[in-house]
Amino acid sequence: MDDGITVELVPAWTTWPLRQEVLRPGRAVRDCLYPGEDDPRAAHGAALRRSDEPGGDLTVVAVGVVMPEAPSWPEAPSWPGAPAGDGDRDDGWRIRGMATRADSRGRGLGSQVLDLLIGHVASEGGGLLWCNARTPALALYERAGFSPRGEVFELPEIGPHLVMWRTVEPTGAAGQIGGATGVPPSP
């Protein structure tokens, strides 16, 4: 990692100011809190830049959260590669609040936070991982093995999104950690 940056799991409140700054500018921080992010199985990840000086600054440069949540579509078995008769999945996980400071974009920090969150899902038994991805971030999710589902839709006051999904194998399954099934492998 460069510039003293580490990617790690953090308390939820650590992610809120950057989510507000990047995803909901001009709105209250409370508008960036998500139902379910207080679930004990949820995980919040952050890329943190630490000053080299003892007692120096800590800057949050990229964040994301993953929480247990069933997919948003009613006919869950219709994705490519889904097992037959798997419509009532109870292993759904949702990624939300992925954000990177403008001065830190293009350095792979969002990908590293996303990888951390995928690893968390794997350590929790794996499952179907999905998100409503902002269209400018589609390549981030595609590189991580996500596939698109449906058409682009508009969230008022936020912008165009597309549902992206992948499956995550439990840690250690088939010798992989957080491996995808039913989707192309990550490059």
C-alpha positions in Angstrom: 0.0 0.0 0.0 1.2 3.5 -0.7 1.4 6.7 1.5 0.9 4.8 4.7 -2.6 3.6 3.7 -4.1 0.5 5.2 -7.5 -1.1 4.4 -9.3 -2.6 7.4 -12.6 -3.2 9.1 -13.7 -0.2 11.1 -16.6 1.0 13.3 -19.6 2.2 11.3 -19.3 5.8 12.4 -15.8 5.9 10.8 -17.5 5.7 7.3 -20.3 8.2 7.7 -18.5 11.5 7.1 -16.9 10.3 3.8 -20.2 8.8 2.7 -21.9 12.1 3.3 -19.2 14.1 1.6 -19.1 11.9 -1.6 -22.6 10.3 -1.8 -24.9 12.9 -0.2 -23.1 16.3 -0.4 -25.1 19.1 1.2 -27.2 16.7 3.2 -27.0 15.7 6.9 -24.8 12.8 7.9 -27.9 11.0 9.2 -29.1 10.8 5.6 -26.1 8.5 5.0 -27.1 5.8 7.6 -28.6 2.6 6.1 -31.2 0.3 7.6 -29.4 -2.9 8.6 -25.9 -1.5 8.9 -26.1 -2.0 12.6 -26.7 -5.8 12.1 -23.9 -7.6 14.1 -23.0 -9.5 10.8 -22.5 -6.2 8.9 -19.0 -5.0 8.2 -17.6 -1.5 7.5 -14.4 -1.2 5.6 -12.1 1.8 5.1 -8.8 2.7 3.5 -7.0 4.8 6.1 -4.0 7.1 5.6 -2.0 7.4 8.8 0.5 10.1 9.4 4.1 8.9 10.1 4.2 11.1 13.2 3.2 9.6 16.6 -0.2 11.0 17.4 -0.5 12.3 13.8 -3.6 12.5 11.6 -5.7 9.7 10.4 -7.6 10.3 7.1 -10.4 8.1 5.8 -9.9 8.0 2.0 -12.3 5.2 0.9 -15.2 3.3 2.5 -17.9 0.7 2.0 -20.3 -1.4 4.0 -21.7 -4.9 3.5 -24.8 -6.2 5.4 -27.1 -9.1 5.3 -30.0 -8.2 2.9 -32.0 -10.3 0.4 -31.8 -9.3 -3.2 -34.1 -6.5 -4.3 -35.7 -8.6 -7.1 -38.5 -11.0 -6.3 -37.5 -13.8 -8.6 -34.1 -14.4 -7.2 -33.3 -17.6 -9.0 -33.4 -15.9 -12.4 -29.7 -14.9 -12.5 -27.3 -16.8 -14.7 -25.8 -19.9 -13.0 -28.4 -19.9 -10.1 -29.3 -23.3 -8.7 -32.8 -24.4 -9.7 -35.5 -23.8 -7.1 -33.4 -21.3 -5.1 -36.0 -18.5 -4.9 -36.1 -18.0 -1.1 -32.4 -17.3 -0.5 -31.5 -16.4 3.0 -27.8 -15.8 2.2 -28.2 -12.4 0.6 -25.6 -9.7 1.3 -25.7 -6.1 0.0 -22.9 -3.7 -0.6 -23.7 0.0 0.1 -21.9 3.3 0.6 -18.9 2.7 -1.5 -17.1 6.1 -1.6 -13.6 7.4 -2.3 -12.2 10.9 -1.7 -11.8 12.8 -5.0 -8.1 13.3 -4.4 -7.6 9.5 -3.9 -9.5 8.1 -6.8 -7.9 5.9 -9.5 -5.4 4.3 -7.1 -7.3 1.0 -6.5 -8.5 1.9 -3.0 -12.1 1.3 -3.7 -11.2 -2.1 -5.1 -9.3 -2.9 -2.0 -12.2 -1.9 0.2 -14.6 -4.0 -2.0 -12.2 -7.0 -1.7 -12.2 -6.7 2.1 -16.0 -6.7 2.1 -16.2 -9.7 -0.2 -13.8 -11.5 2.1 -16.1 -10.7 5.0 -19.0 -12.3 3.2 -16.8 -15.4 2.5 -15.9 -15.6 6.2 -19.6 -15.4 7.1 -20.4 -18.4 5.0 -20.7 -16.8 1.5 -23.8 -16.1 -0.4 -25.4 -13.9 -3.0 -23.7 -10.5 -3.0 -25.5 -7.6 -4.7 -25.6 -3.8 -4.9 -27.3 -0.9 -6.7 -24.1 0.4 -8.4 -23.8 4.0 -9.6 -23.2 3.8 -13.3 -19.7 5.5 -13.1 -18.6 2.7 -10.8 -19.7 -0.3 -12.9 -16.2 -1.2 -14.0 -15.2 -1.4 -10.3 -17.8 -4.1 -9.7 -17.1 -5.9 -13.0 -13.4 -6.2 -12.1 -14.5 -7.9 -8.9 -16.6 -10.5 -10.7 -20.0 -8.8 -10.5 -22.5 -9.2 -13.3 -25.2 -6.7 -14.3 -28.9 -7.5 -13.8 -31.8 -5.6 -15.5 -31.7 -2.1 -16.8 -30.2 1.2 -15.6 -32.6 3.0 -13.3 -32.7 6.4 -11.8 -32.7 7.1 -8.0 -34.1 10.6 -7.4 -31.5 13.1 -6.3 -28.7 10.5 -6.6 -28.5 9.4 -10.2 -28.4 6.4 -12.5 -27.8 2.9 -11.0 -27.6 -0.7 -12.2 -28.1 -3.8 -10.0 -24.9 -5.8 -9.9 -24.4 -9.2 -8.3 -22.1 -12.2 -7.8 -22.0 -15.2 -5.6 -19.3 -15.6 -2.9 -18.1 -19.0 -1.8 -17.4 -19.6 1.9 -13.8 -19.1 3.0 -11.8 -22.2 2.1 -14.3 -23.6 -0.3 -12.6 -25.4 -3.2 -9.3 -24.0 -2.0 -10.5 -20.4 -2.7 -11.2 -17.5 -0.4 -14.3 -15.6 -1.5 -14.4 -17.2 -5.0 -17.2 -16.4 -7.4 -19.5 -19.0 -8.9 -21.9 -18.5 -11.8 -20.1 -15.4 -13.0 -16.9 -14.8 -14.9 -13.8 -14.8 -12.7 -12.2 -11.5 -11.7 -9.4 -10.5 -14.0 
